[in-house]
Amino acid sequence: MHQTFDAALEMNLLHANQDGADANRQRFDEWGITCLNLMSSPGSGKTQLLEKTLRSLQSAFRMAVIEGDMTTQLDADRLRKCGAPVVAINTGRSCHLDSKMVAGGLHQFEHEENPEAFDLVFVENVGNLVCPAEFEVGEHAKVALLSITEGEDKPLKYPIMFREADCLLITKMDLAPHLDVSVDNIVANVRQLNSKVAIIPVSAKTDEGLDDWYNWLRQRVASHQAGYQKQVTQQPA
């Protein structure tokens, strides 16, 4: 059976994007940087979570952000106030970042900073529950956010992101008492798709769960840096 033109075009686009993502990841590895791709629908709290994270872990890690938005630099300006370098990428009509866009961001980052001095780069993707999960950007792990206000059924209705996630943050937990939503049901729906994902309920307003999130980050960075150091020591003199 022959593929339709649209299906073949999609496969070619994804293949080309994957090549670019692999190249980006190689650059992160050469710099010793752990890269995390933050994905969610609009309004789930990605930027507020990053504000908290950048301020809370600034003594532990040197961090930077690649900030994706369709228009404006509103979120980028918020994050710059936290003291971290931020590269802003406007995607125009595109509903996600792709590896080519992030490669451009890395080019800017490399010319403005010394990448080897950094430990962690967050890619804050465009708010969308579908497309960001399909296009890798060179990340070492995917972090999905789901606001408790979005309800229990979103993982089942939009499975790709939750199936691909390495960590899921259930955000805005401070609103849970005011909603007819079960966190247990959200977790059960996610587990149908992804049995290995770390699930952490958090509130950036009350700080609930943020220590667990920070510990997950520390473990990710430590694991990647250990692998990086091993690779460096194994290289021929």
C-alpha positions in Angstrom: 0.0 0.0 0.0 1.4 3.4 -1.0 1.5 6.2 1.5 -0.6 9.3 0.9 1.4 12.4 0.0 0.5 14.0 3.3 1.7 11.0 5.3 5.0 10.8 3.4 5.5 14.6 3.9 4.9 14.2 7.6 7.4 11.4 7.9 10.0 13.4 6.0 9.5 16.4 8.2 9.8 14.4 11.4 12.9 12.6 10.1 14.5 15.9 9.2 13.6 17.3 12.6 15.0 14.3 14.4 18.3 14.8 12.6 18.4 18.3 13.9 17.4 17.2 17.4 20.2 14.7 17.5 22.7 17.5 16.5 21.3 19.8 19.2 21.6 17.0 21.8 25.2 16.4 20.8 26.0 20.1 21.4 24.4 19.9 24.8 26.4 16.8 25.6 29.7 18.5 24.4 28.9 21.4 26.8 27.9 19.1 29.7 24.4 20.6 29.8 21.2 18.8 30.7 18.3 20.0 28.5 14.7 19.6 29.5 11.7 20.3 27.3 8.7 21.7 29.2 5.4 21.1 27.4 1.8 21.8 28.2 -1.4 23.5 27.1 -1.5 27.3 27.5 -2.0 28.6 31.0 -0.8 25.5 32.9 1.8 27.4 34.7 5.1 26.7 32.9 6.5 30.2 33.3 5.5 30.5 36.9 7.1 27.2 37.7 10.3 28.3 36.0 10.3 31.5 37.9 10.2 29.5 41.2 12.8 27.0 39.9 15.3 29.6 38.7 15.2 31.5 41.9 15.2 28.4 44.2 18.1 26.5 42.5 20.3 29.4 41.5 22.9 28.5 44.1 22.9 24.8 42.9 23.0 25.2 39.1 23.8 27.6 36.4 20.6 27.7 34.4 19.4 29.2 31.1 16.1 29.2 29.2 15.1 28.9 25.6 11.7 30.5 25.6 9.2 29.7 22.8 6.1 31.8 22.1 4.1 32.4 19.0 4.4 36.2 19.5 5.8 38.7 22.2 8.6 38.3 24.7 6.3 38.6 27.7 7.3 35.3 29.3 11.0 35.8 28.4 11.0 39.2 30.1 9.5 37.6 33.3 12.2 35.0 33.4 15.0 37.4 32.8 14.1 39.1 36.1 15.1 35.8 37.8 18.7 36.4 36.8 19.0 33.6 34.1 20.0 34.1 30.5 16.9 33.8 28.2 16.9 33.3 24.5 13.5 34.2 23.1 12.1 32.5 20.0 8.9 33.7 18.3 7.4 30.9 16.2 4.9 33.0 14.3 2.1 30.7 13.2 3.8 27.5 14.3 2.3 25.8 17.4 5.6 24.3 18.6 9.3 24.7 18.7 11.3 22.4 16.3 14.9 21.4 16.3 15.9 24.1 13.7 14.4 26.9 15.8 16.2 25.6 18.9 19.5 25.3 16.9 19.1 29.0 16.1 18.6 29.7 19.8 21.7 27.7 20.6 23.7 29.7 18.1 22.6 32.9 19.9 23.3 31.4 23.3 26.8 30.3 22.3 27.7 33.8 21.2 26.3 35.5 24.3 27.4 33.1 27.0 30.0 30.4 27.7 27.8 27.3 27.4 30.3 25.1 29.2 29.7 27.1 32.4 26.0 26.0 32.5 24.4 22.9 34.0 20.8 23.1 32.9 18.8 24.5 30.0 15.0 24.6 30.1 13.2 24.8 26.8 9.8 26.3 27.5 7.8 25.1 24.5 4.7 26.8 23.0 1.5 26.1 24.8 -0.1 23.1 23.0 -1.0 19.6 24.1 -0.2 17.9 20.7 2.5 19.2 18.5 5.4 19.9 21.0 5.5 16.2 21.9 5.9 15.1 18.3 9.0 17.3 17.6 12.1 16.7 19.6 14.4 19.6 20.0 17.5 17.9 21.5 16.2 17.5 25.0 17.4 14.8 27.4 14.0 14.5 29.0 10.5 15.7 28.5 8.5 17.4 31.3 4.7 17.7 30.8 2.5 20.0 32.9 -1.2 19.4 33.4 -3.2 21.9 35.4 -5.7 20.3 37.7 -8.2 22.8 36.3 -8.0 21.0 32.9 -9.8 17.9 34.3 -9.2 14.2 34.4 -9.7 13.2 30.8 -6.9 15.2 29.1 -4.3 12.4 29.2 -6.7 10.1 27.4 -7.8 12.8 24.8 -4.3 13.9 24.1 -2.2 10.8 24.7 1.0 11.6 22.8 2.4 14.1 25.3 1.7 12.0 28.3 3.0 8.9 26.7 6.3 10.6 25.9 6.8 12.4 29.2 9.6 11.5 31.6 8.0 13.6 34.3 4.4 14.9 34.8 3.7 17.9 37.0 0.1 18.3 38.0 0.0 22.0 38.6 -2.2 24.5 40.5 -2.9 22.0 43.3 -3.9 24.9 45.5 -7.2 25.0 43.5 -7.9 21.3 44.1 -10.3 21.9 47.1 -12.5 24.1 44.8 -12.8 21.6 41.9 -14.6 18.3 41.3 -11.5 16.7 40.0 -9.7 13.6 41.4 -5.9 13.6 41.3 -6.0 9.8 41.7 -8.1 9.6 38.5 -5.6 11.8 36.6 -2.8 9.5 37.8 -4.7 6.4 36.8 -5.4 7.8 33.3 -1.7 8.7 32.8 -0.5 5.3 34.1 -2.6 3.7 31.3 -0.4 5.4 28.8 3.0 5.6 30.6 3.8 3.4 33.6 7.3 4.8 34.2 6.6 8.5 34.2 7.4 10.4 37.5 4.2 12.2 38.6 4.5 15.1 41.0 1.5 17.3 42.1 2.7 20.9 42.7 1.6 24.4 43.4 3.9 27.3 42.5 1.6 29.5 44.6 1.9 27.5 47.9 5.2 25.6 47.1 3.4 22.3 47.5 5.5 19.5 45.9 8.2 21.8 44.7 10.9 20.1 46.8 10.0 16.8 45.0 10.3 18.6 41.7 13.7 20.1 42.6 14.9 16.6 43.8 13.8 15.2 40.4 15.8 17.9 38.7 18.9 17.2 40.8 18.8 13.5 40.0 18.4 14.2 36.3 21.3 16.6 36.2 23.5 14.3 38.4 22.8 11.3 36.2 23.5 13.2 33.0 26.7 14.8 34.3 27.9 11.4 35.5 27.5 10.0 32.0 29.2 13.1 30.5 32.2 12.7 32.8 32.4 9.0 32.0 32.4 9.9 28.3 35.1 12.5 28.7 37.4 10.2 30.6 37.0 7.4 28.0 38.0 9.7 25.1 41.5 8.9 23.8 44.2 11.3 24.8 
